């Protein structure tokens, strides 16, 4: 009897423990179905509370466990059924929305802005996990049911859409450059452009570059806020790579010209595509003549091809022929076109500068306006000789990245040796160090050919071979036919720029490839064409203005037997210069250098010489091989006197001998 009682109690305890485990499982089942306590109604909350109390009771009854378990399971069964039904409805709704999404995707180009905005605000498609009406850099926050910006992806998108680089030279950042694919060139920008790119991404997510010209099929305006912009700007700034202008924009392809919709390589005589790696900073608003540009060079460089080239740009050619006075002298026009063609190239392999002389009102300003349009906006600079000779403030780096330096009204009358040296250095094709305002010194090769337009050729201090081979002198004549040039001829001539540019490049290519030509007034052969009138003008210019040659010719005698004090002769030269209207002074170094060209050399040690009064000067350096005419005259008279004395003495001696 006692044993049966103990067995019954033990069985009850086992049953209660089993029911306790079942109750815990039922509690877990309900809480899993209602994970958020806020979503539990009062019945659910009450049942769960009773179940917890029952678990904590010391002597619970079996029926209480069974009733509580049954109640919890009923709640769970009902909720599972509700959730299954809700899931089914949600799936049906999702499938319906997916079909609607697919329909809208197919019809995307016909949707209005309002529809796209509404579709963009929906959650991602449950199949593709995407919303095509949002840009790829937008991400969906499911917990908040909102769209947000992935700033890192947006920064990557901007870098991809806008090829952008940071200009950095010698550790100094000078701004940003952005590549414009439609123009084929880079353009300088300030850091503010980054904010514009970010703004465009939010406003025109489909195509931030095309903007309003492209139908926007995505929406992102609601994603823009101060935080997203700031984060994107920080990330974007860190993703921009730096480039050094010295090995990019300073070195574009030497023999390729950048036109409006294509590039043109004169070596291959071939049209080529735009490439950001060519690093052009400016573009032209016209194209070279495509028909001629695509012809084989061997065909063009034949008599028939020459005729085709000469037929290009007829109105422009006639204007230049008449204005340059080249009706009976083809070489003048060819020389002019060579200079233009070479100036269109990004090289200075043939050194030259251009002086165009004409009196005021003869249309040379119209010429330079035309040249500016030929080379293109932004590709010209305007440093004048007057700025240099008068020491006015200028920045030599203004020439950097330019094709040509055009000065339409040069007023310099005298160019000293220092400026002549500068002209030689920047037209020699060598890399030089140039000062830049508010920046460190930059080292670059100047590609900007120098063109100066003036009423009269300025006087140079020296006229050596370096000047003779560089100076291209042209005269611009008044032609009554072009009295109303801007109204009657300029529109047509501007339309002919494509033909004329190609014509000039043709002659530039010939000049580059030809063997140097020997001209009488230059000791070394050159590749540029010189007409008889150009040579005549140069000689007249040099003879009129070169006080050195005039002094040597009019005041001096050259001969190995002569010598004269160096300082004395230099003083006489400067006195001669002043008396003849000159304003500058020659320096000993340049004077001695030019005398060496006439086989006159400075003594290596102090010695003596005799002045015009017959007085000996001792302990001074002398020029050997030259003297003044008046001193030479005295010396000659003394020599004649000595010869006469000697002859008279010999005659007397002969008379004595003859008795």
Beta strands, then each sheet from edge to edge (+ up, - down):
strand 1: 138-141
strand 2: 146-149
strand 3: 164-169
strand 4: 172-180
strand 5: 185-189
strand 6: 242-243
strand 7: 256-258
strand 8: 263-265
strand 9: 270-272
strand 10: 353-357
strand 11: 380-381
strand 12: 404-410
strand 13: 414-415
strand 14: 431-434
strand 15: 442-445
strand 16: 449-454
strand 17: 459-460
strand 18: 471-475
strand 19: 556-565
strand 20: 601-602
strand 21: 607-610
strand 22: 616-620
strand 23: 622-628
sheet 1: 1+ 2-
sheet 2: 5+ 4- 3+ 6+
sheet 3: 7+ 8- 9+
sheet 4: 11+ 12+ 16+ 10+ 18+
sheet 5: 13+ 17+
sheet 6: 14+ 15-
sheet 7: 19+ 23- 20+
sheet 8: 21+ 22-
end
